[in-house]
Amino acid sequence: MSNLTLIIPAKKEAESLPIFLKELENYDYDKIIVLQSEDIETIEAIKEFKNVKTYVQKNSGYGNALKEGILNTESKFFCIINADGSMDPKYLKEMLELCSEKDLIFASRYLKNGGSDDDDIVTFIGNKIFSLIGNILFNLKLSDILFTYVLGKTSSAKNLNLKYNDFRICVELPIKAKLNDLKYQSIPSKERKRIGGFKKVNALKDGFMILTAILTLFFKSIFK
């Protein structure tokens, strides 16, 4: 077992995931693919890959995939890296080295030397707004609160008691890291164009849910 496990949440990624797993063969880390039992097409598409573990979610949702992936990680470090290939694994070595003295390392598309080939105007503006709110309410000092390319100490993440089963986990993770006094930092990262498929985020619906999650976590932190 390596000291790092890549947690790969996958949903309807039959086109992207085999290509991305082929690329990840160049990286000597453990790999856990987390998906839903009904996603037969993706399961069939990755059958040839023997050096990966496939974990079937007990519940549904992106957040649930991350939670169950973290809970089933046995290595010292974990990294969330999406199945669509948009998160470039070339940053893994740097993130892992930095995490020796930190609890979490957040990749950011909006730091100098970062960027995105997949962002659009809606997600760009939304991310800027939510990052600003998070920085004002919690002093997060993060520039890319919705980007879940995160590497960290497994024990630290397990202790956060993450609750959200959907995209709200994107803000729950950094906010709870701050509230629990974890040590973290950001590094610039360039997001690649996804290999295939489509964005699974509903900008209005998920944006509203993310806003309510930030406010809920804020008021809970005040009245705890």
N, C-alpha and C positions, 0 to 999 in steps of 0.2 A: 504493500500500500504506500502511495506517495504521501507527501505532507499536504497536498492540495487536492481537493475534489471540485470539479466543475459541475455545477448544478445547472442543467439545461432544461428549462420549462418548454414544453412543446405542445402546440395545439394546431392541428391541421397543417403540419409542416412536412408533408410527404415529399414535396419538391425540394425544400431548402435543407432539411436536416441531413440527408445522406451526403450532400455536397459539403456541408459544414463539418460533419464528423470525419470526412476524409481529410480535411484540412487539419483538424485537431489531432490526427494521428502523429503529427509532427511535434506534439506537446505531451511529454511523459507525465501526465497527471491522471488521477482517477476521474471517471465521468459517470454522472447519474442523469439519466433522462427521465423527466417526470411528465407523465401524460395521463389522459383519461382512458378508461377501458374501451369506450365506444369509438375511440380514434383509431379504428382498425387500419385505415390507409397508411397512417404514419407508422404504426407498429410494423406493418408488412414491409414498409420501405427501408427499415433499418435492421432487418433480420440478419443481414450479412455481417454486421458489426458485432464481433464477439467480445471485444475488450471494453464494453460499456455495460453498465447496469441499467436496466429499465425498471422504474418504479411506477406502479399504477396508483394514481391518487385515490384516497378514500373519499374525498370530497372534490368539488369542482372549483375552478377559478384560478387566475394567475397567482394571486396572493397565496392561496392554498398550496399551489405547486411549489412555491418558494419555501413556505413553512415546512411542508413535508420533506422537501429536499434537504433543508438544513437539519431537521430532526434526524434524518437517516444518514447524515454525514458522520463518518468516524475519524476523518483526518483532522489535523490541527487547524488547517485553513480551508475555507470554502470560497467559491467565486460563482456568482450568478452571471450566466452568459447565455443570451437568448438563442433559440434554435434557428432563427432566420438569417444568421450570419452577419448581422449588422454590427455586432460588437467584435472588434478586431482583437484576436488573441495575442497579437504581438506585444500588447501592454501587460500581459500576465506576469512576466518575469519582474518588471519594474514594480508592479503593484505588490507582488509577493515579498520582494526585498524591503519595501517601505513598511509592510505590515509587521515586520519583526519588532517594530517599536510602536505600532499603533494597533487599535482594535479593528478599525475599518478603513478601507481606502475606497473613495468614490471617484469613478471616472467622470469627467465633465466635458461636454461638447463646447462649452462656452468660455473656457479659459483660453489664454493665449496659446496658440499652436493646436487648439482643439478645432472641432468643426463637425459638420454633418452633411452627408449626401442623401439623407432620408427624411430630415426634418421638413415640415411645411410651415406656412405662415401661421396656421392655427395652433399647431403644437409648439412652435417657437414662442409665440406671444403668451400662450397659456403657461408654458414652463417658466418664462420670465416673471409672470405675475405670481405664480405659486411659490417660486423661489424667493421673491421679494417678501411675500407674506410670511413665509417660514423664517426668513432672516430677521424680520421685524419682531415677530412674536417669540421666537426661540433663540435668536442670535446664532443661527446655524452656521453662518459664513460659508454657505454652499451656493454655487452658481447654477446647478443643474439638478434640482431636487427630484425630478421625475425620471431620471436616467438610472436604471437599476443595474448598471454594470458596476458591481460592488464586490470587492474581495475583503475577507475579514477572518478573524479568529472565530472558529466554530463555537467555542464555549461562550464567547461574548454574545454572539447572535442568539444562541439558545436561551440565554438568560434574559432576553428582551421581552419575552412573553408576547410575541406578535399575535394579533387577533384577526386582522382583516384578510378575507379570502379573495378579494378582488384587487383592482388596480390601486386601491387606497393604500396598499402596503408600500407603494413607492414613497409616500411621505411618512408613513408610520415608522419605517426603518430608521431614517435619519433623525426624526424627531425623538424617538425613544432612545436612540444612541446618545443624543444630547442630554436628555432628561436623566439618563443613567450614568452621565459623566464618562462616557467612553472617549477614548482618544481616536481622532480620525482626521483625515485630510483628503484633499482632492488632487487629482492629476489631470492634465489635458488629455483628451482622447478624441480621435476622429471616428465618427460613426459612419459605417459604410452603407451603401444602398443594400437593402435586404435582397436576398437571393431570389425569393419568390414569395407568393402569397400576398397578403394585404395586411394593413394595420388593423388590429383587433380592438382599438380604442374608439369609443364613441365620444367625440370631443365634448359635446354638451352634457350628456348624461354622466360620463366619467369625470368631467371637469367639476360638475356640481358636487359629486360624491367626494372628490378629493378636497374641495373647499370645506365641506362639512366635516370631513375627517380632521383637517388641520385645526378648525375651530373647536371641535370636540376634544381633541388632545390638549389644546391650549387651556380650555376651561377645566378639564380634569386635573391638569397640572397645578392650577390655581387653588382649586377646592379640594384637593386630595387630603 
